[in-house]
Structure formats: structure tokens, C-alpha cells
Amino acid sequence: MNFQVLYEDNHLIAVNKPVGMLVQGDETGDTPLSELVKRYVKTQYDKAGDVFLGVIHRLDRPVSGVVVFARTSKALERMNKLFHDREVDKTYWAVTARRPKELKGHLTHYLTKDTDKNLAKAYDSLSNRVKDAKIAELDYELIMEIGDNCLLEVHPQTGRPHQIRVQLAKIGCPIRGDVKYGFPAPHPNGAILLHCRALSFIHPVKKERITITAEPPRDQIWRLFHREQ
């Protein structure tokens, strides 16, 4: 098993997604995390027949961190509603090579998506030339700085594709390794240094708040910050 189980009960299972793994299958045909988690559930609980596993949300392939799956259709429906209604508190860590001008702040942009290129673009305001743009909001704070590595804690308020990546790039702070959004060089293993650190929400069945936290990958830069904590 090449992922860490962070939380599991009869309704949900959460894992720490490794860098480079798809959450859900695509045209590449690569085995996605969802299939590996299905296999884990089938083996762990000695399930006969097909295993139900609902994909609730996704992380980009080069991103790591908390991913929650639903083990029942009821949990899937209720978790989808929590995400839709913005009732899931999300915490991300991002490593940039530039310190933001303001050490903490709130960003609001309007995002468009080129689906053919899988590329988002951020605008400061709406105009007639910006069609089909969706508002994207996040809060960020510089929490540590070592040399030319800045660790930002990010709390997205919306869930737009590539939101954190494109919004940080828009303020001149592309994430390390994210050549798609302006960082000059790729990371050695193809990662971008963006990690879903934690998700916190009211459990869809137990009705109690749970917080699921994942440690970042143990590569050189993440270890650098880990030593300082």
C-alpha cells in the first residue's frame, strides 16, 4: 500500500495522497488512488463483490495531502453538499521562493479555465473581455521562512481548479516546481510543493467535528521546515 490511511470508519476513509498519483482515473489509464483505496477496503474488511467508494473531491496529480472518500452513498451525498456549501475548512501548505509583499492577506480573483490546455488564468476584476469567470477567494499567511524558501499557510474559501496555484502566481509567488504557473524550474520528482495539510468538517453521519491532518512528503525542502517546527 503506497498511501497512508489517516481516518476510517463505516462512512468515510481519508488517506494522504502521494505526489504523482491521480485521485480518479483519466485518459492516461494509470491506476488512480480511488482504485487503490477500493482494494484496501476490500482486503481490510474482507468484502465480497464490488466495493462502493465515492470520490468527493480531488487534488491535482503533482499535489499531496488529505483526500477523503465516501464508503456509502449517503455519506457521498452529504459530503458533496458540505463541499458545495463551503462547510469544509481547508488548510494547505505551499512553498514559494518569493515572500509575498503582504505577509498575510485575503486574495480575490476571477478565474477562467482553458480546458484544452488545463490552464487557469486569474484576473483582478471582471470586464467584458473576461467571460465565464468564477470568483476565487483565499486567505494566506507566511508562517516560516528559511533561506529562499517561504512556507505559506493557505485557506481557500472557494474550490476552483488550480485556484491556489494561479492565485499565488498572480501575486508574484508561484509555488516551487509549478512551471505551469511561472516557476522557472520543475521539482526533481515532478511535484509542486503544495500540500493539503488538513480538512475539518462536521461528520455527515456522526454529526461531530473531525479534523484530518496529513504530514507533507519527506523530501529535502519539506524536511527542512519539519526540523524547524
DAFEN-V667640 format. One line per field, one symbol per residue. ss: DSSP state (a for helix, b for strand, c for the rest). Layout:
# DAFEN-V667640
ss: ???
This chain:
# DAFEN-V667640
ss: cccbbbbbcccbbbbbbcccccccccccccccaaaaaaaaaaaacccccccccbbccccccccbbbbbbbccaaaaaaaaaaaaccccbbbbbbbbcccccccbbbbbbbbbbbccccbbbbbccccccccccbbbbbbbbbbbbbccbbbbbbbbccccccaaaaaaaaccccbcccaaaccccccccccccbbbbbbbbbccccccbbbbbccccccaaaaaaaaac
